[in-house]
């Protein structure tokens, strides 16, 4: 294993090459909050960066995260930390990002976030998917380009999560309900044609914040182009977004009335992923969600 000082020296060299200016790390401060990666703030010469570390075999996760942040920044819609460098140093993979000091967001900041997300969702592609696969948490997320949203969700999202659940021992009732929903869910899209919007992909309360000036920021994305309802649905799954956020979003980009039913369908993807990652009661929650959706479908 590469010694810690050599690790930080290697990261400093990558930062210097990326920024075109010498950089020497003078202070390393561990930061909390992550359940997948280790996080640090590094400082030197009056400059600060946010650094993530993981095992070297996780390097592609960091490559995809950097590409996702660049995709969001290129949409010129919502602020995200700028990727600086990523690579491998011995047994470690690393990702260096712009360091942003975050504070609390008031009602006006929440409204700004809603408007910014609506702008991001108006950034569209010709097809659904993305130019590369990435991860949702630590789970692989497939993003094949396709013109058929229903096929994309059946194969690359819901169907894939059901396969993962089966591998982890969740068979029986969960798989029976899943098979029924895979066959019948297209009826949820009668009269509604989604557009391939740029999505954050993992937009729960822990993946957004506000600068000290109240500017909304999103991070830790699982980017792809898909139905914007999938992003909005996840904001409701675990909370963390205020009424001003939803009011501003709806004013800027009103939602189809069918969203109220489809949001549970989209959130099923994340609940199944949590069942595979964490176990607990998530499998039972997924079964209850599928039962409700099937009852709605009649």
Residue pairs with C-beta under 8 A, 6 or more apart in sequence:
1 90
1 91
2 10
2 89
2 90
2 91
2 92
6 89
6 90
7 89
7 90
7 92
7 94
8 25
8 28
8 42
9 25
10 87
10 89
10 90
11 25
11 42
11 51
11 85
11 89
11 94
11 96
12 23
12 24
12 25
12 42
12 44
14 85
14 86
14 87
14 94
14 96
15 23
15 49
15 84
15 85
15 96
16 22
16 23
17 85
18 84
18 85
18 96
19 84
22 45
23 44
23 45
23 47
24 44
24 45
25 42
25 43
25 44
26 43
26 44
26 45
27 42
27 43
27 44
28 40
28 41
28 42
29 40
29 41
29 42
29 43
30 38
30 39
30 40
31 39
31 40
31 41
31 50
32 39
33 39
33 206
34 52
36 54
36 137
36 138
37 52
37 53
37 54
37 58
37 95
38 52
38 53
38 54
39 50
39 51
39 52
39 53
40 50
40 51
40 52
40 53
41 48
41 49
41 50
41 51
41 99
42 48
42 49
42 51
43 49
48 99
49 84
49 96
49 97
49 98
49 99
50 81
50 96
50 97
50 98
50 99
50 100
51 94
51 95
51 96
51 97
52 62
52 94
52 95
52 97
53 92
53 93
53 94
54 61
54 62
54 92
54 93
55 91
55 92
55 93
56 88
56 90
56 91
56 92
56 93
57 93
58 93
59 86
59 87
59 88
59 93
61 93
61 134
61 135
61 138
62 86
62 93
62 94
62 95
63 86
64 132
64 133
64 134
64 135
65 83
65 95
65 134
65 220
65 221
66 83
66 86
66 95
67 131
67 132
67 134
67 223
68 134
68 201
68 221
68 222
68 223
69 80
69 81
69 82
69 83
69 97
69 219
69 221
70 83
71 130
71 198
71 223
72 78
72 80
72 120
72 198
72 200
72 218
72 221
72 223
73 80
73 82
75 119
75 120
75 123
75 198
77 116
77 117
77 119
77 120
77 122
77 123
77 198
78 113
78 116
78 117
78 119
78 120
78 216
78 217
78 218
79 116
79 211
79 215
79 216
79 217
79 218
80 217
80 218
80 219
80 221
81 97
81 98
81 99
81 100
81 217
81 219
82 97
82 98
83 95
83 96
83 97
83 98
84 96
84 97
84 98
85 94
85 95
85 96
86 93
86 94
86 95
86 96
87 93
87 94
88 94
97 219
100 209
100 211
100 217
101 211
101 212
102 209
102 210
102 211
102 212
102 217
103 210
103 211
103 212
103 214
104 210
105 113
105 209
105 210
105 214
105 216
106 214
107 242
107 244
108 214
108 244
109 210
109 214
109 215
109 216
110 241
110 242
110 243
110 244
110 245
110 248
111 244
111 245
111 247
111 248
112 214
112 215
112 216
112 248
113 208
113 210
113 216
113 241
113 245
113 248
114 244
114 245
114 246
114 247
114 248
114 249
114 250
114 252
115 248
115 249
115 251
115 252
116 216
117 200
117 203
117 218
117 231
117 249
118 248
118 249
118 252
118 253
119 252
120 197
120 198
120 200
121 197
121 198
121 199
121 228
121 231
121 253
122 197
122 253
123 197
123 198
124 195
124 196
124 197
124 198
124 225
125 196
125 198
125 225
126 147
126 196
127 145
127 146
127 147
127 196
127 225
128 145
128 146
128 147
128 148
128 149
128 152
128 196
128 224
128 225
128 226
129 143
129 144
129 145
129 146
129 152
129 156
129 196
129 224
129 225
129 226
130 143
130 145
130 223
130 224
130 225
131 143
131 145
132 143
133 140
133 141
133 142
133 143
134 141
134 143
134 201
134 222
134 223
134 224
135 141
135 222
136 201
136 202
136 222
136 270
136 273
137 202
137 273
137 277
138 277
139 164
139 273
139 276
139 277
141 156
141 201
141 222
141 224
142 156
142 160
143 156
143 224
144 152
144 155
144 156
146 152
149 189
149 194
149 196
149 226
149 227
150 185
150 186
150 189
152 226
153 185
153 226
154 182
154 185
157 269
158 178
158 181
158 182
158 185
158 268
158 269
158 272
159 182
161 269
161 272
161 273
161 276
162 174
162 175
162 178
162 179
162 182
162 272
164 272
164 273
164 276
165 174
165 175
165 178
165 272
165 275
165 276
165 283
165 286
166 175
168 275
168 276
170 275
170 276
170 283
173 287
174 283
174 286
174 287
174 290
177 287
177 290
177 291
177 294
178 290
180 290
180 294
181 268
181 290
181 293
181 294
184 294
184 297
185 265
185 293
185 297
187 297
188 258
188 261
188 262
188 265
188 293
188 297
189 262
191 258
192 256
192 258
192 262
194 226
194 227
194 228
194 229
195 227
195 228
196 225
196 226
197 225
197 226
197 227
197 228
197 231
198 223
198 225
199 223
199 224
199 225
199 226
199 228
199 230
199 231
200 207
200 218
200 221
200 222
200 223
200 231
201 221
201 222
201 223
201 224
201 226
201 230
201 231
202 220
202 221
202 222
202 234
203 218
203 231
203 234
203 235
204 234
204 235
204 237
204 238
204 240
205 235
205 238
205 239
205 240
205 241
206 220
206 240
207 218
207 219
207 220
207 221
208 216
208 217
208 218
208 219
208 240
208 241
209 216
209 217
209 219
210 216
210 217
211 217
227 266
228 253
229 255
229 256
229 259
229 262
229 263
229 266
230 266
230 269
232 249
232 255
232 259
232 263
233 259
233 262
233 263
233 264
233 266
233 267
234 266
234 267
234 270
235 241
235 245
236 263
236 267
237 267
237 270
237 271
261 293
261 296
264 289
264 292
264 293
265 293
267 289
268 286
268 289
268 290
268 293
271 282
271 285
271 286
271 289
272 282
272 286
274 280
274 282
275 282
275 283
275 285
275 286
